[in-house]
Structures are given as C-alpha cells and as structure tokens.
Amino acid sequence: MDILDHSIEQEGGAGMKIGLALGSGGARGLAHAGVIKVLEEENIPIHMIAGSSMGALVGALYASGMTTERLYRLATAFRRNDYIDWTVPKMGLVAGRQIKHFISVMTKQKRIEDAHIPLAIVATDLQKGEKVVFRKGSIADAVRASISIPGIFVPERWNGRLLVDGGVIDRVPATVVRDMGADVVIAVDVASVKKNDTITSIFDVVLQSLDIIQAELASHRIAQADVVIRPSLERYSSYAFTHAKEMIQMGEEATRQQLPIIRQLLAEKGFKQ
C-alpha cells in the first residue's frame, strides 16, 4: 500500500509539524475523508492525527495506511445496519462487537504505536468524567471506545475503566494534537445542531441532545486550532449514512475554501514544501 511522503521543511530550522484534529459528528464524520483527500491533493502533509468518535474512526483508518481512494469506497459502501448488533438494553442498545471486528480487520489489527502517521484517539471515562487519550494499544479497542455513543452503544471496558464517546468530553481534539507536538493545527468540526429537525427515534433524541450539549463546550477547545474547517452538514442526519457521497463532497468543498488561509499560515511560519 502506498504511503505518502509527509515531509515538509521550514527555512532556517528543523521541520515543523502539521496536525489534524478530526471531530465527532456521527455519519457527518464521513466528510473527514473529503478533507484528507484535498489536503493530499494540495501536498499539505499530515504529520499527526487526533480524533474523537467518527473522527477517530476515519483518522485511524487513514493513519493505519488506508489510501483516500479506498477510504472513499468504504465510506460510500458503509451501511450502518451491517455493523449493528442489538443487545438486551442495560447500558446500551448495541453490543459493539461487530463494529469492533470491522475496525480490527480494516486496520489489519494494528496497534496505535505502529500506525504510519502518529495517532491519538480520544474517549471519555464515564465514571471519573475524565478525558482518556490513547497513544498506544489496539486501534480497534481505542476506536470502539471513542465511538461509544452513550445510550446507544454499550460502553467499552478497558483497564478497569468504563469508556464512552470521545465527543462527550472533547468534540474536536485540537488541544490533543497540539500536545502531540503539532506546530500548526487544522481542526475539522463536522457536528452541528440540526434545528427544527424531526425527532422520531431514540437515535434522534440521543444524538441531537449531544450536539446541543457539545456546541458550547467545543468552542473553547476549537479556538486552540490555527485553522478550522466546517463543512456545511446541517441538512444531514448524524446517524444516516445514506448521503455519504454528498457529505464527503462537502468536506472537499469546505477544505478548498480554507486553502488560501492554510497556505498563508504556512508561508508566515516559513514552510517550504
């Protein structure tokens, strides 16, 4: 599998690093694939990735070596019900074993520390109310924890902890990728409150509630990013994967709109590609 050369040099000094923070947002997170594709096409390197929830899934697939072409094919073929294993409701409606197996297969059972691009995956400790940042260990375990939407997925048990969706505590982990050593942070925020939406299921109730709660909480952390890409995804449901192509295209368009800002920022910092 081809791996891109992510090198970039800064005049008069050592190479500086660009980090990508991919946010939560359910199905809207498929737009992350469009963001990555445009950055690749424009030869803007990605030296490290941090992700929450769907951002963790897309980021992990890419960091583990999946090409954008295959990522596109996978996103457009993905059908939620193929990976939903319903269980008797106790701590969640979905057991999560099937999606975890899917992640393990797609990432070739890689560990985080063996990813081709440095990777961090964010989850939330439900009992302690703390952010958990995975920098090593099984990618499948970490992503399964990060995508565990409260009330929908059974929480992931890990090292005595009970873990749920990373977006609960850090919707767009810009500070995490900064802590990884990124000099320039590009954040991608794909979550938004779908106002006047029709609420007809438990999925609607949980996901709309999370979007509302996270809207204010995310603003401070996103402010730590140098550039924020916000695809226009308000019209799409956060749990309907049937509009994958359109959402990916929105990711592409939003990234192209930000390219002048990104290039100006890199120039100001002395980047030379």
C-alpha positions as CSV (number, residue, x, y, z in Angstrom):
1,M,0.0,0.0,0.0
2,D,1.4,3.4,-1.0
3,I,2.3,5.7,1.9
4,L,2.7,9.4,1.2
5,D,5.8,11.3,2.0
6,H,4.7,13.7,4.7
7,S,7.9,15.7,4.9
8,I,8.0,19.5,5.0
9,E,10.8,21.8,5.9
10,Q,11.0,25.2,7.4
11,E,13.5,27.7,6.3
12,G,16.4,28.2,8.7
13,G,15.4,25.4,11.1
14,A,14.2,21.9,11.6
15,G,11.0,20.7,10.0
16,M,7.8,21.8,11.7
17,K,4.7,19.6,12.0
18,I,1.1,19.9,10.9
19,G,-1.5,18.2,13.0
20,L,-5.1,17.3,12.0
21,A,-7.9,17.2,14.7
22,L,-10.9,15.3,13.4
23,G,-14.1,15.9,15.4
24,S,-17.1,13.8,16.3
25,G,-20.4,14.0,14.5
26,G,-21.8,10.6,13.7
27,A,-22.3,10.0,10.0
28,R,-21.3,13.5,9.2
29,G,-17.8,12.5,10.1
30,L,-17.6,10.9,6.6
31,A,-16.8,14.4,5.5
32,H,-13.4,13.9,7.1
33,A,-12.4,11.7,4.1
34,G,-13.0,14.7,1.8
35,V,-10.9,16.9,3.9
36,I,-8.0,14.5,3.9
37,K,-8.2,14.0,0.1
38,V,-7.9,17.7,-0.6
39,L,-5.0,18.1,1.7
40,E,-3.3,15.2,0.0
41,E,-4.0,16.7,-3.5
42,E,-2.6,20.0,-2.4
43,N,0.6,18.4,-1.0
44,I,-0.2,19.7,2.5
45,P,1.3,17.0,4.8
46,I,-0.4,15.5,7.8
47,H,2.2,14.7,10.4
48,M,-0.2,13.6,13.2
49,I,-3.9,13.0,13.7
50,A,-6.1,13.1,16.8
51,G,-9.7,12.0,16.6
52,S,-12.9,11.8,18.6
53,S,-15.7,9.4,17.7
54,M,-16.2,9.2,13.9
55,G,-13.1,11.4,13.6
56,A,-11.2,8.7,15.5
57,L,-12.5,6.0,13.1
58,V,-11.7,7.9,9.9
59,G,-8.3,9.1,11.3
60,A,-7.4,5.6,12.4
61,L,-8.1,4.1,9.0
62,Y,-6.0,6.7,7.3
63,A,-3.2,6.7,9.8
64,S,-3.0,2.9,9.6
65,G,-2.3,3.1,5.9
66,M,-5.6,3.2,4.0
67,T,-5.5,5.3,0.9
68,T,-8.0,8.0,0.3
69,E,-9.4,6.1,-2.7
70,R,-10.2,3.1,-0.5
71,L,-11.5,5.3,2.3
72,Y,-13.9,6.8,-0.2
73,R,-15.1,3.4,-1.4
74,L,-15.5,2.2,2.1
75,A,-17.5,5.3,3.2
76,T,-19.9,5.1,0.3
77,A,-20.5,1.4,0.8
78,F,-20.9,1.6,4.5
79,R,-24.3,0.6,5.8
80,R,-25.0,1.2,9.5
81,N,-27.2,-1.9,10.0
82,D,-24.5,-4.2,8.7
83,Y,-22.5,-3.5,11.8
84,I,-25.2,-3.1,14.4
85,D,-25.5,-6.0,16.9
86,W,-28.5,-5.3,19.0
87,T,-28.4,-6.4,22.6
88,V,-30.8,-6.5,25.6
89,P,-30.8,-2.9,26.8
90,K,-28.8,-2.5,30.0
91,M,-26.1,0.1,29.4
92,G,-26.7,0.4,25.7
93,L,-28.8,-0.9,22.7
94,V,-25.8,-2.0,20.6
95,A,-23.2,-4.5,21.8
96,G,-20.5,-3.1,19.5
97,R,-18.7,-6.4,18.8
98,Q,-19.4,-6.3,15.1
99,I,-18.1,-2.8,14.6
100,K,-15.0,-3.6,16.6
101,H,-14.3,-6.6,14.4
102,F,-14.8,-4.4,11.4
103,I,-12.3,-1.8,12.7
104,S,-9.8,-4.6,13.5
105,V,-10.0,-6.0,10.0
106,M,-9.8,-2.7,8.3
107,T,-6.7,-1.6,10.3
108,K,-5.1,-5.0,9.9
109,Q,-5.1,-5.4,13.7
110,K,-2.5,-2.7,14.1
111,R,-1.6,-1.0,17.3
112,I,-1.7,2.7,17.6
113,E,2.1,3.0,18.1
114,D,2.5,1.1,14.8
115,A,0.4,3.5,12.7
116,H,2.1,5.1,9.7
117,I,1.1,8.5,11.0
118,P,1.3,9.3,14.7
119,L,-2.2,8.9,16.1
120,A,-4.2,9.8,19.2
121,I,-7.7,8.6,19.9
122,V,-10.0,10.3,22.5
123,A,-12.5,8.6,24.7
124,T,-14.4,9.6,27.9
125,D,-14.2,7.9,31.2
126,L,-17.8,7.7,32.2
127,Q,-17.2,7.1,35.9
128,K,-14.4,9.6,36.5
129,G,-15.6,12.3,34.0
130,E,-12.1,12.4,32.5
131,K,-10.6,12.5,29.1
132,V,-8.7,9.4,28.0
133,V,-6.2,9.8,25.2
134,F,-5.0,6.6,23.6
135,R,-1.4,6.8,22.3
136,K,-0.7,3.1,22.3
137,G,-2.5,-0.2,22.3
138,S,-5.1,-1.8,20.0
139,I,-6.6,0.6,17.4
140,A,-9.8,-1.4,17.4
141,D,-10.1,-1.2,21.2
142,A,-9.5,2.6,21.2
143,V,-11.8,3.4,18.3
144,R,-14.5,1.2,19.7
145,A,-14.3,3.2,23.0
146,S,-14.3,6.5,21.1
147,I,-17.4,5.8,19.1
148,S,-19.5,4.5,22.0
149,I,-22.4,7.0,21.9
150,P,-23.9,7.0,25.4
151,G,-27.3,5.2,25.5
152,I,-26.7,3.7,22.1
153,F,-23.5,1.6,22.4
154,V,-22.6,-0.4,25.4
155,P,-19.6,1.4,27.0
156,E,-16.2,-0.2,26.3
157,R,-14.5,-1.7,29.3
158,W,-10.8,-1.0,29.3
159,N,-8.2,-1.4,32.1
160,G,-10.9,-1.1,34.7
161,R,-12.5,1.9,33.1
162,L,-15.9,2.4,31.5
163,L,-15.4,4.4,28.3
164,V,-17.8,6.2,26.1
165,D,-17.7,8.5,23.1
166,G,-14.7,10.9,22.9
167,G,-17.0,13.7,21.7
168,V,-18.7,13.8,25.1
169,I,-15.6,15.5,26.6
170,D,-13.7,16.8,23.6
171,R,-15.6,17.1,20.3
172,V,-12.7,18.4,18.2
173,P,-9.4,17.4,19.9
174,A,-7.3,20.4,18.8
175,T,-5.5,20.6,22.1
176,V,-4.7,16.9,21.9
177,V,-2.9,17.2,18.5
178,R,-1.2,20.3,19.8
179,D,0.1,18.3,22.8
180,M,1.4,15.7,20.3
181,G,3.8,18.3,19.0
182,A,1.9,19.9,16.2
183,D,3.1,23.4,15.3
184,V,0.1,24.0,13.1
185,V,-3.3,22.6,14.0
186,I,-6.0,22.1,11.4
187,A,-9.3,21.2,13.1
188,V,-12.3,19.8,11.3
189,D,-15.7,20.3,13.0
190,V,-18.4,18.3,11.4
191,A,-21.0,18.4,14.2
192,S,-23.9,20.9,14.2
193,V,-27.3,21.2,15.7
194,K,-29.9,20.3,13.1
195,K,-32.6,22.9,14.1
196,N,-36.3,22.1,13.7
197,D,-35.3,18.5,13.0
198,T,-38.0,15.8,13.2
199,I,-37.3,13.7,16.3
200,T,-38.7,10.2,15.8
201,S,-36.4,7.7,17.4
202,I,-34.0,7.1,20.4
203,F,-31.1,7.8,17.9
204,D,-32.6,11.3,17.2
205,V,-33.0,12.0,20.9
206,V,-29.5,11.0,21.9
207,L,-27.6,12.4,19.0
208,Q,-29.5,15.7,18.9
209,S,-29.0,16.1,22.7
210,L,-25.3,15.5,22.3
211,D,-25.0,18.1,19.5
212,I,-26.7,20.7,21.6
213,I,-24.6,20.0,24.7
214,Q,-21.3,19.9,22.8
215,A,-22.0,23.1,20.8
216,E,-20.9,25.4,23.7
217,L,-18.3,23.0,25.2
218,A,-16.4,22.7,21.9
219,S,-15.9,26.4,21.2
220,H,-13.1,26.9,23.7
221,R,-11.0,23.9,22.6
222,I,-11.6,24.6,18.9
223,A,-10.2,28.0,19.5
224,Q,-6.8,26.4,20.1
225,A,-6.6,25.4,16.4
226,D,-4.9,27.6,13.8
227,V,-7.5,26.8,11.1
228,V,-11.0,25.4,11.5
229,I,-12.7,23.6,8.6
230,R,-16.5,23.4,9.0
231,P,-18.3,21.6,6.2
232,S,-22.0,22.6,5.8
233,L,-23.6,19.5,7.0
234,E,-26.7,20.9,8.9
235,R,-29.1,19.2,6.5
236,Y,-27.8,15.7,7.1
237,S,-28.7,13.4,10.0
238,S,-25.8,12.4,12.2
239,Y,-26.8,8.7,12.1
240,A,-27.9,8.4,8.4
241,F,-25.1,7.1,6.2
242,T,-27.1,7.2,3.0
243,H,-25.7,10.5,1.9
244,A,-22.0,9.6,2.2
245,K,-21.0,11.0,-1.2
246,E,-22.6,14.3,-0.6
247,M,-21.1,14.7,2.9
248,I,-17.6,13.7,1.5
249,Q,-18.1,16.4,-1.2
250,M,-19.0,18.9,1.5
251,G,-15.7,18.1,3.2
252,E,-13.8,18.7,0.0
253,E,-15.5,22.0,-0.7
254,A,-15.0,23.3,2.8
255,T,-11.3,22.4,2.7
256,R,-10.8,24.1,-0.7
257,Q,-12.4,27.3,0.7
258,Q,-9.8,27.3,3.6
259,L,-6.8,26.6,1.3
260,P,-5.8,30.3,1.0
261,I,-5.8,30.7,4.7
262,I,-3.8,27.4,5.2
263,R,-1.3,28.4,2.6
264,Q,-0.9,31.9,4.1
265,L,-0.4,30.5,7.5
266,L,2.2,28.1,6.3
267,A,4.0,30.9,4.5
268,E,4.0,33.1,7.6
269,K,5.6,30.3,9.5
270,G,8.3,29.8,6.9
271,F,7.2,26.5,5.5
272,K,8.7,25.4,2.3
273,Q,7.2,22.4,0.5
